[in-house]
Amino acid sequence: MVCFCFLVDQTRKVRRSKPAAGICSRCGGGASVADMKTATRFCCVPFYCKSWRAIICTFCGAVLRSYH
Ligand SMILES: [Zn+2]
C-alpha cells in the first residue's frame, strides 16, 4: 500500500486566531489561540474534516498545545 500515501494529503488551516499569553518553546515567538481546521483529502476529494482549537506560535507555526 505504498502508493496510498501519495493519494492522501492533509491541509491544516488557521481560521482565526487571537493573541494569547505565553511564548514558543522552539523559537521564543509570541503564542496565539487559534481555531484550526484540518482537512484530509483522498485523490483531491475531501472526505474528512476536523475543527479544533490550539495554541500556536505566530512566528514559526508550531503547535504548543491543542484542545481536541
Ligand atoms: Zn515558534
N, CA, C, O and the ligand as a Tripos MOL2 file, in Angstrom:
@<TRIPOS>MOLECULE
protein
  273   271    69     0     0
PROTEIN
NO_CHARGES

@<TRIPOS>ATOM
      1 N           0.8370   -1.2170    0.0000 N.3       1 MET1
      2 CA          0.0000    0.0000    0.0000 C.3       1 MET1
      3 C           0.8610    1.2520    0.0000 C.2       1 MET1
      4 O           0.5330    2.2330    0.6670 O.2       1 MET1
      5 N           1.9480    1.2250   -0.7360 N.am      2 VAL2
      6 CA          2.8510    2.3640   -0.7530 C.3       2 VAL2
      7 C           2.2250    3.5440   -1.4850 C.2       2 VAL2
      8 O           2.3330    4.6860   -1.0390 O.2       2 VAL2
      9 N           1.5690    3.2660   -2.6140 N.am      3 CYS3
     10 CA          1.0260    4.3450   -3.4320 C.3       3 CYS3
     11 C          -0.0980    5.0930   -2.7160 C.2       3 CYS3
     12 O          -0.3990    6.2360   -3.0590 O.2       3 CYS3
     13 N          -0.7150    4.4570   -1.7310 N.am      4 PHE4
     14 CA         -1.8040    5.0730   -0.9780 C.3       4 PHE4
     15 C          -1.3640    6.4040   -0.3640 C.2       4 PHE4
     16 O          -2.1320    7.3660   -0.3300 O.2       4 PHE4
     17 N          -0.1400    6.4460    0.1110 N.am      5 CYS5
     18 CA          0.3820    7.6440    0.7730 C.3       5 CYS5
     19 C           0.3910    8.8590   -0.1470 C.2       5 CYS5
     20 O           0.2130    9.9900    0.3050 O.2       5 CYS5
     21 N           0.5960    8.6250   -1.4210 N.am      6 PHE6
     22 CA          0.6990    9.7410   -2.3460 C.3       6 PHE6
     23 C          -0.6590   10.2970   -2.7630 C.2       6 PHE6
     24 O          -0.7520   11.3900   -3.3200 O.2       6 PHE6
     25 N          -1.7000    9.5330   -2.4860 N.am      7 LEU7
     26 CA         -3.0340    9.9670   -2.8670 C.3       7 LEU7
     27 C          -3.7140   10.7620   -1.7580 C.2       7 LEU7
     28 O          -4.6910   11.4720   -1.9950 O.2       7 LEU7
     29 N          -3.1910   10.6330   -0.5620 N.am      8 VAL8
     30 CA         -3.7980   11.3010    0.5800 C.3       8 VAL8
     31 C          -2.9740   12.5190    0.9580 C.2       8 VAL8
     32 O          -1.7550   12.4340    1.1030 O.2       8 VAL8
     33 N          -3.6350   13.6330    1.1120 N.am      9 ASP9
     34 CA         -2.9170   14.7870    1.6410 C.3       9 ASP9
     35 C          -3.7840   15.4970    2.6640 C.2       9 ASP9
     36 O          -5.0130   15.4440    2.6260 O.2       9 ASP9
     37 N          -3.1130   16.1450    3.5540 N.am     10 GLN10
     38 CA         -3.8090   16.7810    4.6610 C.3      10 GLN10
     39 C          -3.4270   18.2470    4.7100 C.2      10 GLN10
     40 O          -2.2480   18.5930    4.6360 O.2      10 GLN10
     41 N          -4.4290   19.1090    4.8340 N.am     11 THR11
     42 CA         -4.1390   20.5300    4.9210 C.3      11 THR11
     43 C          -4.6290   21.0630    6.2520 C.2      11 THR11
     44 O          -5.7030   20.7000    6.7310 O.2      11 THR11
     45 N          -3.8410   21.9070    6.8240 N.am     12 ARG12
     46 CA         -4.1720   22.4970    8.1110 C.3      12 ARG12
     47 C          -4.3430   23.9890    7.9090 C.2      12 ARG12
     48 O          -3.4500   24.6630    7.3940 O.2      12 ARG12
     49 N          -5.4900   24.4990    8.3140 N.am     13 LYS13
     50 CA         -5.7540   25.9110    8.1180 C.3      13 LYS13
     51 C          -6.0810   26.5750    9.4390 C.2      13 LYS13
     52 O          -6.7290   25.9850   10.3040 O.2      13 LYS13
     53 N          -5.6310   27.7970    9.5830 N.am     14 VAL14
     54 CA         -5.9990   28.5790   10.7470 C.3      14 VAL14
     55 C          -7.1690   29.4580   10.3410 C.2      14 VAL14
     56 O          -7.0320   30.3290    9.4810 O.2      14 VAL14
     57 N          -8.3160   29.2290   10.9570 N.am     15 ARG15
     58 CA         -9.4900   30.0040   10.5730 C.3      15 ARG15
     59 C          -9.4650   31.3940   11.2010 C.2      15 ARG15
     60 O          -9.7310   32.3890   10.5280 O.2      15 ARG15
     61 N          -9.1500   31.4580   12.4710 N.am     16 ARG16
     62 CA         -8.9610   32.7570   13.1120 C.3      16 ARG16
     63 C          -8.0930   32.5580   14.3440 C.2      16 ARG16
     64 O          -8.0460   31.4750   14.9260 O.2      16 ARG16
     65 N          -7.4180   33.6120   14.7190 N.am     17 SER17
     66 CA         -6.5520   33.4970   15.8840 C.3      17 SER17
     67 C          -6.5060   34.8150   16.6260 C.2      17 SER17
     68 O          -6.7430   35.8810   16.0570 O.2      17 SER17
     69 N          -6.2010   34.7220   17.8940 N.am     18 LYS18
     70 CA         -6.0260   35.9400   18.6810 C.3      18 LYS18
     71 C          -4.8650   35.7380   19.6420 C.2      18 LYS18
     72 O          -4.5810   34.6120   20.0510 O.2      18 LYS18
     73 N          -4.2010   36.8150   19.9990 N.am     19 PRO19
     74 CA         -3.0060   36.7060   20.8420 C.3      19 PRO19
     75 C          -3.3070   36.0570   22.1930 C.2      19 PRO19
     76 O          -4.3570   36.2930   22.7900 O.2      19 PRO19
     77 N          -2.3800   35.2490   22.6540 N.am     20 ALA20
     78 CA         -2.5100   34.5970   23.9450 C.3      20 ALA20
     79 C          -1.2190   34.7780   24.7250 C.2      20 ALA20
     80 O          -0.1690   35.1010   24.1690 O.2      20 ALA20
     81 N          -1.3270   34.5610   26.0330 N.am     21 ALA21
     82 CA         -0.1420   34.6590   26.8710 C.3      21 ALA21
     83 C           0.7420   33.4400   26.6250 C.2      21 ALA21
     84 O           0.2460   32.3450   26.3600 O.2      21 ALA21
     85 N           2.0300   33.6380   26.7150 N.am     22 GLY22
     86 CA          2.9460   32.5190   26.5510 C.3      22 GLY22
     87 C           3.8790   32.7230   25.3820 C.2      22 GLY22
     88 O           3.6230   33.5300   24.4880 O.2      22 GLY22
     89 N           4.9630   31.9800   25.4060 N.am     23 ILE23
     90 CA          5.9340   32.0590   24.3100 C.3      23 ILE23
     91 C           6.2210   30.6680   23.7660 C.2      23 ILE23
     92 O           6.0090   29.6600   24.4410 O.2      23 ILE23
     93 N           6.7020   30.6370   22.5510 N.am     24 CYS24
     94 CA          7.0260   29.3830   21.8800 C.3      24 CYS24
     95 C           8.2970   28.7860   22.4890 C.2      24 CYS24
     96 O           9.2850   29.4880   22.7060 O.2      24 CYS24
     97 N           8.2550   27.4860   22.7570 N.am     25 SER25
     98 CA          9.4340   26.8330   23.3350 C.3      25 SER25
     99 C          10.5080   26.5860   22.2830 C.2      25 SER25
    100 O          11.6580   26.3110   22.6260 O.2      25 SER25
    101 N          10.1460   26.6810   21.0090 N.am     26 ARG26
    102 CA         11.1010   26.4370   19.9250 C.3      26 ARG26
    103 C          11.8730   27.6910   19.5470 C.2      26 ARG26
    104 O          13.1030   27.6830   19.4870 O.2      26 ARG26
    105 N          11.1210   28.7990   19.2850 N.am     27 CYS27
    106 CA         11.7910   29.9840   18.7680 C.3      27 CYS27
    107 C          11.6270   31.2080   19.6680 C.2      27 CYS27
    108 O          12.2730   32.2320   19.4470 O.2      27 CYS27
    109 N          10.7590   31.1060   20.6890 N.am     28 GLY28
    110 CA         10.5770   32.2400   21.5860 C.3      28 GLY28
    111 C           9.6140   33.2820   21.0550 C.2      28 GLY28
    112 O           9.5090   34.3740   21.6130 O.2      28 GLY28
    113 N           8.9100   32.9550   19.9810 N.am     29 GLY29
    114 CA          7.9360   33.8710   19.4040 C.3      29 GLY29
    115 C           6.6650   33.9230   20.2360 C.2      29 GLY29
    116 O           6.5000   33.1570   21.1850 O.2      29 GLY29
    117 N           5.7670   34.8340   19.8710 N.am     30 GLY30
    118 CA          4.5160   35.0060   20.5960 C.3      30 GLY30
    119 C           3.5250   33.9040   20.2730 C.2      30 GLY30
    120 O           3.4840   33.3930   19.1540 O.2      30 GLY30
    121 N           2.7160   33.5410   21.2820 N.am     31 ALA31
    122 CA          1.7130   32.4990   21.0810 C.3      31 ALA31
    123 C           0.3580   33.1280   20.7960 C.2      31 ALA31
    124 O           0.0980   34.2700   21.1770 O.2      31 ALA31
    125 N          -0.5010   32.3750   20.1240 N.am     32 SER32
    126 CA         -1.8570   32.8360   19.9090 C.3      32 SER32
    127 C          -2.8220   31.6490   19.9270 C.2      32 SER32
    128 O          -2.4720   30.5270   19.5610 O.2      32 SER32
    129 N          -4.0520   31.9410   20.3700 N.am     33 VAL33
    130 CA         -5.0840   30.9020   20.3710 C.3      33 VAL33
    131 C          -5.7140   30.8850   18.9860 C.2      33 VAL33
    132 O          -6.1520   31.9240   18.4920 O.2      33 VAL33
    133 N          -5.7630   29.7380   18.3660 N.am     34 ALA34
    134 CA         -6.2740   29.6540   17.0050 C.3      34 ALA34
    135 C          -7.3300   28.5690   16.8650 C.2      34 ALA34
    136 O          -7.2380   27.5020   17.4710 O.2      34 ALA34
    137 N          -8.3360   28.8690   16.0490 N.am     35 ASP35
    138 CA         -9.3000   27.8480   15.6550 C.3      35 ASP35
    139 C          -8.7610   27.2020   14.3910 C.2      35 ASP35
    140 O          -8.6510   27.8490   13.3490 O.2      35 ASP35
    141 N          -8.4310   25.9400   14.4880 N.am     36 MET36
    142 CA         -7.8120   25.2360   13.3760 C.3      36 MET36
    143 C          -8.8330   24.3720   12.6540 C.2      36 MET36
    144 O          -9.8470   23.9590   13.2170 O.2      36 MET36
    145 N          -8.5320   24.1170   11.4050 N.am     37 LYS37
    146 CA         -9.3620   23.2150   10.6340 C.3      37 LYS37
    147 C          -8.4420   22.2980    9.8360 C.2      37 LYS37
    148 O          -7.6150   22.7620    9.0510 O.2      37 LYS37
    149 N          -8.5930   21.0080   10.0420 N.am     38 THR38
    150 CA         -7.7750   20.0520    9.3140 C.3      38 THR38
    151 C          -8.6530   19.3240    8.3060 C.2      38 THR38
    152 O          -9.6690   18.7270    8.6630 O.2      38 THR38
    153 N          -8.2540   19.3820    7.0640 N.am     39 ALA39
    154 CA         -8.9940   18.6960    6.0200 C.3      39 ALA39
    155 C          -8.1210   17.6130    5.4000 C.2      39 ALA39
    156 O          -6.9970   17.8800    4.9770 O.2      39 ALA39
    157 N          -8.6320   16.4140    5.3490 N.am     40 THR40
    158 CA         -7.9090   15.3100    4.7290 C.3      40 THR40
    159 C          -8.5710   14.9860    3.4010 C.2      40 THR40
    160 O          -9.7890   14.8290    3.3180 O.2      40 THR40
    161 N          -7.7500   14.8870    2.3670 N.am     41 ARG41
    162 CA         -8.2970   14.6140    1.0450 C.3      41 ARG41
    163 C          -7.7320   13.3160    0.4920 C.2      41 ARG41
    164 O          -6.5760   12.9690    0.7360 O.2      41 ARG41
    165 N          -8.5440   12.6270   -0.2370 N.am     42 PHE42
    166 CA         -8.1230   11.4060   -0.8830 C.3      42 PHE42
    167 C          -8.3900   11.5730   -2.3750 C.2      42 PHE42
    168 O          -9.5400   11.7240   -2.7890 O.2      42 PHE42
    169 N          -7.3410   11.5460   -3.1760 N.am     43 CYS43
    170 CA         -7.4620   11.8150   -4.6180 C.3      43 CYS43
    171 C          -8.1470   13.1550   -4.8740 C.2      43 CYS43
    172 O          -9.0250   13.2620   -5.7300 O.2      43 CYS43
    173 N          -7.7350   14.1730   -4.1230 N.am     44 CYS44
    174 CA         -8.2700   15.5280   -4.2550 C.3      44 CYS44
    175 C          -9.7510   15.6480   -3.8750 C.2      44 CYS44
    176 O         -10.3740   16.6740   -4.1470 O.2      44 CYS44
    177 N         -10.3080   14.6280   -3.2600 N.am     45 VAL45
    178 CA        -11.7010   14.6970   -2.8000 C.3      45 VAL45
    179 C         -11.7030   14.7430   -1.2720 C.2      45 VAL45
    180 O         -11.2480   13.8060   -0.6170 O.2      45 VAL45
    181 N         -12.2120   15.8240   -0.7180 N.am     46 PRO46
    182 CA        -12.2370   15.9130    0.7440 C.3      46 PRO46
    183 C         -13.1600   14.8530    1.3380 C.2      46 PRO46
    184 O         -14.3100   14.7240    0.9170 O.2      46 PRO46
    185 N         -12.6710   14.1090    2.2960 N.am     47 PHE47
    186 CA        -13.5340   13.1080    2.9150 C.3      47 PHE47
    187 C         -13.5240   13.1840    4.4350 C.2      47 PHE47
    188 O         -14.2940   12.4940    5.1030 O.2      47 PHE47
    189 N         -12.6560   14.0200    4.9720 N.am     48 TYR48
    190 CA        -12.6370   14.1320    6.4260 C.3      48 TYR48
    191 C         -12.2360   15.5430    6.8130 C.2      48 TYR48
    192 O         -11.2770   16.0970    6.2760 O.2      48 TYR48
    193 N         -12.9720   16.1140    7.7420 N.am     49 CYS49
    194 CA        -12.7250   17.4850    8.1490 C.3      49 CYS49
    195 C         -12.8830   17.5910    9.6590 C.2      49 CYS49
    196 O         -13.8460   17.0810   10.2320 O.2      49 CYS49
    197 N         -11.9430   18.2460   10.2840 N.am     50 LYS50
    198 CA        -11.9780   18.3210   11.7380 C.3      50 LYS50
    199 C         -11.6520   19.7430   12.1910 C.2      50 LYS50
    200 O         -10.6950   20.3510   11.7130 O.2      50 LYS50
    201 N         -12.4410   20.2560   13.0970 N.am     51 SER51
    202 CA        -12.1620   21.5670   13.6660 C.3      51 SER51
    203 C         -11.6440   21.3890   15.0850 C.2      51 SER51
    204 O         -12.1760   20.5940   15.8590 O.2      51 SER51
    205 N         -10.6300   22.1170   15.4050 N.am     52 TRP52
    206 CA        -10.0680   22.0240   16.7440 C.3      52 TRP52
    207 C          -9.4180   23.3420   17.1170 C.2      52 TRP52
    208 O          -9.1630   24.1930   16.2650 O.2      52 TRP52
    209 N          -9.1590   23.4900   18.3820 N.am     53 ARG53
    210 CA         -8.5600   24.7240   18.8760 C.3      53 ARG53
    211 C          -7.1670   24.4320   19.4080 C.2      53 ARG53
    212 O          -6.9400   23.4080   20.0510 O.2      53 ARG53
    213 N          -6.2580   25.3160   19.1420 N.am     54 ALA54
    214 CA         -4.8900   25.0840   19.5730 C.3      54 ALA54
    215 C          -4.2000   26.3960   19.9000 C.2      54 ALA54
    216 O          -4.6090   27.4660   19.4470 O.2      54 ALA54
    217 N          -3.1640   26.2910   20.6810 N.am     55 ILE55
    218 CA         -2.2890   27.4440   20.9050 C.3      55 ILE55
    219 C          -1.0890   27.2500   19.9950 C.2      55 ILE55
    220 O          -0.3490   26.2750   20.1240 O.2      55 ILE55
    221 N          -0.9070   28.1700   19.0900 N.am     56 ILE56
    222 CA          0.1780   28.0410   18.1250 C.3      56 ILE56
    223 C           1.1190   29.2340   18.2260 C.2      56 ILE56
    224 O           0.7740   30.2870   18.7620 O.2      56 ILE56
    225 N           2.3070   29.0330   17.6970 N.am     57 CYS57
    226 CA          3.2820   30.1080   17.6310 C.3      57 CYS57
    227 C           2.9910   30.9410   16.3870 C.2      57 CYS57
    228 O           2.8260   30.3960   15.2960 O.2      57 CYS57
    229 N           2.9290   32.2580   16.5530 N.am     58 THR58
    230 CA          2.6450   33.1180   15.4060 C.3      58 THR58
    231 C           3.8620   33.2710   14.5090 C.2      58 THR58
    232 O           3.7460   33.7140   13.3660 O.2      58 THR58
    233 N           5.0300   32.9050   15.0250 N.am     59 PHE59
    234 CA          6.2520   33.0960   14.2540 C.3      59 PHE59
    235 C           6.6200   31.8610   13.4230 C.2      59 PHE59
    236 O           6.8130   31.9590   12.2110 O.2      59 PHE59
    237 N           6.7170   30.6990   14.0810 N.am     60 CYS60
    238 CA          7.1300   29.5030   13.3390 C.3      60 CYS60
    239 C           5.9830   28.5330   13.0810 C.2      60 CYS60
    240 O           6.1560   27.5550   12.3540 O.2      60 CYS60
    241 N           4.8100   28.7910   13.6710 N.am     61 GLY61
    242 CA          3.6510   27.9500   13.3960 C.3      61 GLY61
    243 C           3.5950   26.6580   14.1850 C.2      61 GLY61
    244 O           2.7530   25.8040   13.9060 O.2      61 GLY61
    245 N           4.4640   26.4950   15.1560 N.am     62 ALA62
    246 CA          4.4660   25.2730   15.9620 C.3      62 ALA62
    247 C           3.2120   25.2130   16.8380 C.2      62 ALA62
    248 O           2.7590   26.2330   17.3580 O.2      62 ALA62
    249 N           2.6660   24.0210   16.9930 N.am     63 VAL63
    250 CA          1.5050   23.8330   17.8620 C.3      63 VAL63
    251 C           2.0260   23.6040   19.2780 C.2      63 VAL63
    252 O           2.6750   22.5970   19.5620 O.2      63 VAL63
    253 N           1.7330   24.5460   20.1470 N.am     64 LEU64
    254 CA          2.2480   24.4580   21.5070 C.3      64 LEU64
    255 C           1.3150   23.6410   22.3890 C.2      64 LEU64
    256 O           1.7640   22.9210   23.2810 O.2      64 LEU64
    257 N           0.0280   23.7550   22.1400 N.am     65 ARG65
    258 CA         -0.9420   22.9740   22.9150 C.3      65 ARG65
    259 C          -2.1990   22.8520   22.0630 C.2      65 ARG65
    260 O          -2.5480   23.7820   21.3360 O.2      65 ARG65
    261 N          -2.8630   21.7390   22.1430 N.am     66 SER66
    262 CA         -4.0850   21.5840   21.3670 C.3      66 SER66
    263 C          -5.2200   21.0820   22.2530 C.2      66 SER66
    264 O          -5.0170   20.2930   23.1760 O.2      66 SER66
    265 N          -6.4100   21.5610   21.9440 N.am     67 TYR67
    266 CA         -7.6090   21.1340   22.6520 C.3      67 TYR67
    267 C          -8.4940   20.4210   21.6540 C.2      67 TYR67
    268 O          -9.0280   21.0420   20.7350 O.2      67 TYR67
    269 N          -8.6500   19.1290   21.8250 N.am     68 HIS68
    270 CA         -9.4610   18.3890   20.8500 C.3      68 HIS68
    271 C         -10.8670   18.1560   21.3580 C.2      68 HIS68
    272 O         -11.6820   17.5480   20.6630 O.2      68 HIS68
    273 ZN          7.8590   29.3760   17.3810 Zn       69 ZN69
@<TRIPOS>BOND
     1     1     2 1
     2     2     3 1
     3     3     4 2
     4     3     5 am
     5     5     6 1
     6     6     7 1
     7     7     8 2
     8     7     9 am
     9     9    10 1
    10    10    11 1
    11    11    12 2
    12    11    13 am
    13    13    14 1
    14    14    15 1
    15    15    16 2
    16    15    17 am
    17    17    18 1
    18    18    19 1
    19    19    20 2
    20    19    21 am
    21    21    22 1
    22    22    23 1
    23    23    24 2
    24    23    25 am
    25    25    26 1
    26    26    27 1
    27    27    28 2
    28    27    29 am
    29    29    30 1
    30    30    31 1
    31    31    32 2
    32    31    33 am
    33    33    34 1
    34    34    35 1
    35    35    36 2
    36    35    37 am
    37    37    38 1
    38    38    39 1
    39    39    40 2
    40    39    41 am
    41    41    42 1
    42    42    43 1
    43    43    44 2
    44    43    45 am
    45    45    46 1
    46    46    47 1
    47    47    48 2
    48    47    49 am
    49    49    50 1
    50    50    51 1
    51    51    52 2
    52    51    53 am
    53    53    54 1
    54    54    55 1
    55    55    56 2
    56    55    57 am
    57    57    58 1
    58    58    59 1
    59    59    60 2
    60    59    61 am
    61    61    62 1
    62    62    63 1
    63    63    64 2
    64    63    65 am
    65    65    66 1
    66    66    67 1
    67    67    68 2
    68    67    69 am
    69    69    70 1
    70    70    71 1
    71    71    72 2
    72    71    73 am
    73    73    74 1
    74    74    75 1
    75    75    76 2
    76    75    77 am
    77    77    78 1
    78    78    79 1
    79    79    80 2
    80    79    81 am
    81    81    82 1
    82    82    83 1
    83    83    84 2
    84    83    85 am
    85    85    86 1
    86    86    87 1
    87    87    88 2
    88    87    89 am
    89    89    90 1
    90    90    91 1
    91    91    92 2
    92    91    93 am
    93    93    94 1
    94    94    95 1
    95    95    96 2
    96    95    97 am
    97    97    98 1
    98    98    99 1
    99    99   100 2
   100    99   101 am
   101   101   102 1
   102   102   103 1
   103   103   104 2
   104   103   105 am
   105   105   106 1
   106   106   107 1
   107   107   108 2
   108   107   109 am
   109   109   110 1
   110   110   111 1
   111   111   112 2
   112   111   113 am
   113   113   114 1
   114   114   115 1
   115   115   116 2
   116   115   117 am
   117   117   118 1
   118   118   119 1
   119   119   120 2
   120   119   121 am
   121   121   122 1
   122   122   123 1
   123   123   124 2
   124   123   125 am
   125   125   126 1
   126   126   127 1
   127   127   128 2
   128   127   129 am
   129   129   130 1
   130   130   131 1
   131   131   132 2
   132   131   133 am
   133   133   134 1
   134   134   135 1
   135   135   136 2
   136   135   137 am
   137   137   138 1
   138   138   139 1
   139   139   140 2
   140   139   141 am
   141   141   142 1
   142   142   143 1
   143   143   144 2
   144   143   145 am
   145   145   146 1
   146   146   147 1
   147   147   148 2
   148   147   149 am
   149   149   150 1
   150   150   151 1
   151   151   152 2
   152   151   153 am
   153   153   154 1
   154   154   155 1
   155   155   156 2
   156   155   157 am
   157   157   158 1
   158   158   159 1
   159   159   160 2
   160   159   161 am
   161   161   162 1
   162   162   163 1
   163   163   164 2
   164   163   165 am
   165   165   166 1
   166   166   167 1
   167   167   168 2
   168   167   169 am
   169   169   170 1
   170   170   171 1
   171   171   172 2
   172   171   173 am
   173   173   174 1
   174   174   175 1
   175   175   176 2
   176   175   177 am
   177   177   178 1
   178   178   179 1
   179   179   180 2
   180   179   181 am
   181   181   182 1
   182   182   183 1
   183   183   184 2
   184   183   185 am
   185   185   186 1
   186   186   187 1
   187   187   188 2
   188   187   189 am
   189   189   190 1
   190   190   191 1
   191   191   192 2
   192   191   193 am
   193   193   194 1
   194   194   195 1
   195   195   196 2
   196   195   197 am
   197   197   198 1
   198   198   199 1
   199   199   200 2
   200   199   201 am
   201   201   202 1
   202   202   203 1
   203   203   204 2
   204   203   205 am
   205   205   206 1
   206   206   207 1
   207   207   208 2
   208   207   209 am
   209   209   210 1
   210   210   211 1
   211   211   212 2
   212   211   213 am
   213   213   214 1
   214   214   215 1
   215   215   216 2
   216   215   217 am
   217   217   218 1
   218   218   219 1
   219   219   220 2
   220   219   221 am
   221   221   222 1
   222   222   223 1
   223   223   224 2
   224   223   225 am
   225   225   226 1
   226   226   227 1
   227   227   228 2
   228   227   229 am
   229   229   230 1
   230   230   231 1
   231   231   232 2
   232   231   233 am
   233   233   234 1
   234   234   235 1
   235   235   236 2
   236   235   237 am
   237   237   238 1
   238   238   239 1
   239   239   240 2
   240   239   241 am
   241   241   242 1
   242   242   243 1
   243   243   244 2
   244   243   245 am
   245   245   246 1
   246   246   247 1
   247   247   248 2
   248   247   249 am
   249   249   250 1
   250   250   251 1
   251   251   252 2
   252   251   253 am
   253   253   254 1
   254   254   255 1
   255   255   256 2
   256   255   257 am
   257   257   258 1
   258   258   259 1
   259   259   260 2
   260   259   261 am
   261   261   262 1
   262   262   263 1
   263   263   264 2
   264   263   265 am
   265   265   266 1
   266   266   267 1
   267   267   268 2
   268   267   269 am
   269   269   270 1
   270   270   271 1
   271   271   272 2
@<TRIPOS>SUBSTRUCTURE
     1 MET1         2 RESIDUE 1 A MET
     2 VAL2         6 RESIDUE 1 A VAL
     3 CYS3        10 RESIDUE 1 A CYS
     4 PHE4        14 RESIDUE 1 A PHE
     5 CYS5        18 RESIDUE 1 A CYS
     6 PHE6        22 RESIDUE 1 A PHE
     7 LEU7        26 RESIDUE 1 A LEU
     8 VAL8        30 RESIDUE 1 A VAL
     9 ASP9        34 RESIDUE 1 A ASP
    10 GLN10       38 RESIDUE 1 A GLN
    11 THR11       42 RESIDUE 1 A THR
    12 ARG12       46 RESIDUE 1 A ARG
    13 LYS13       50 RESIDUE 1 A LYS
    14 VAL14       54 RESIDUE 1 A VAL
    15 ARG15       58 RESIDUE 1 A ARG
    16 ARG16       62 RESIDUE 1 A ARG
    17 SER17       66 RESIDUE 1 A SER
    18 LYS18       70 RESIDUE 1 A LYS
    19 PRO19       74 RESIDUE 1 A PRO
    20 ALA20       78 RESIDUE 1 A ALA
    21 ALA21       82 RESIDUE 1 A ALA
    22 GLY22       86 RESIDUE 1 A GLY
    23 ILE23       90 RESIDUE 1 A ILE
    24 CYS24       94 RESIDUE 1 A CYS
    25 SER25       98 RESIDUE 1 A SER
    26 ARG26      102 RESIDUE 1 A ARG
    27 CYS27      106 RESIDUE 1 A CYS
    28 GLY28      110 RESIDUE 1 A GLY
    29 GLY29      114 RESIDUE 1 A GLY
    30 GLY30      118 RESIDUE 1 A GLY
    31 ALA31      122 RESIDUE 1 A ALA
    32 SER32      126 RESIDUE 1 A SER
    33 VAL33      130 RESIDUE 1 A VAL
    34 ALA34      134 RESIDUE 1 A ALA
    35 ASP35      138 RESIDUE 1 A ASP
    36 MET36      142 RESIDUE 1 A MET
    37 LYS37      146 RESIDUE 1 A LYS
    38 THR38      150 RESIDUE 1 A THR
    39 ALA39      154 RESIDUE 1 A ALA
    40 THR40      158 RESIDUE 1 A THR
    41 ARG41      162 RESIDUE 1 A ARG
    42 PHE42      166 RESIDUE 1 A PHE
    43 CYS43      170 RESIDUE 1 A CYS
    44 CYS44      174 RESIDUE 1 A CYS
    45 VAL45      178 RESIDUE 1 A VAL
    46 PRO46      182 RESIDUE 1 A PRO
    47 PHE47      186 RESIDUE 1 A PHE
    48 TYR48      190 RESIDUE 1 A TYR
    49 CYS49      194 RESIDUE 1 A CYS
    50 LYS50      198 RESIDUE 1 A LYS
    51 SER51      202 RESIDUE 1 A SER
    52 TRP52      206 RESIDUE 1 A TRP
    53 ARG53      210 RESIDUE 1 A ARG
    54 ALA54      214 RESIDUE 1 A ALA
    55 ILE55      218 RESIDUE 1 A ILE
    56 ILE56      222 RESIDUE 1 A ILE
    57 CYS57      226 RESIDUE 1 A CYS
    58 THR58      230 RESIDUE 1 A THR
    59 PHE59      234 RESIDUE 1 A PHE
    60 CYS60      238 RESIDUE 1 A CYS
    61 GLY61      242 RESIDUE 1 A GLY
    62 ALA62      246 RESIDUE 1 A ALA
    63 VAL63      250 RESIDUE 1 A VAL
    64 LEU64      254 RESIDUE 1 A LEU
    65 ARG65      258 RESIDUE 1 A ARG
    66 SER66      262 RESIDUE 1 A SER
    67 TYR67      266 RESIDUE 1 A TYR
    68 HIS68      270 RESIDUE 1 A HIS
    69 ZN69       273 GROUP 0 **** ****
